[in-house]
């Protein structure tokens, strides 16, 4: 197996963002795609990076896949579905904080596990597979089980699995449903990358130490509990450590946590320690919030990652 190859599983949506003059700009984004974007920027040039999802046969899907290809990202064996289309969201901005309006109920990505054999083939032989709570939320119960089974198979062959719960209440029927799904995901994850605000909302955690204790009890051996520009709490087999954040003036906070995840995982794939990886990840996230949009240029990501 090629030990450098990476896959990320989930939904990449069409993004409409206002330009300020009454027109809209079309882009592409989604939590797991944002993370893969950072990984692609920072991974070795000969590492294959694939976004595993499901795509339509409409012009927007064609353009989306072409955008991936232009930036070194493939789609592996992801299904192409007749008469399907991507999900869409529009952004409104209040200072540096964004709000979102979604149209995604019939998005093709909800069928990413419709072909179990294709999904398994897409994940096989990877150094790393990344997925999130949003990945799980867009799937029905049967499809969720299909995805988790494919992840178990990949992991049994030596693939590292990384999971960010990324809890979004509106995507779940109830908190219990989300907790049950996350418990199953954590049980098959080598690395967990939660944000404390999400964990506090879903589990009532009083502080990041409580989150780490719960993750340890779930069998997770490595984790980073992110908390914006505040220190991150890093868990590895030697115990837990605090890694200071970086405070900068934000222009746009979109994608900060996703880019943190991508930089952290890129550093870990290079063999760096969790603490060193978290330091690099903070630098990358700080750079991302100083540009507009979730996808910072590859050059900016590399410059922040390699800053000593």
Protein Blocks (a to p, Z undefined) as FASTA:
>chain_A
ZZkbccdedddddddddehlopacdddddfklmmmmmmmmmmcfklccdddddddfbfkl
mmmmmmmmmnopaekjaccdehiacdddddddehjbccddddfklgfklmmmmpmmlmmm
mmgopabdcddfklmmmpcfklmmmmmmmmmmmmmnopacdddfkpafklpfbfklmmmm
mmmmmmmcfbdcddfklmmmmnopabfklmmmmmmmnopabdcddehjbccddddfkbcc
dddddddddfblghklmmmmmmmmmmmmnopafklmmmmmmmmmmmmmmpgcjbdcfklm
mmmmmpZZ
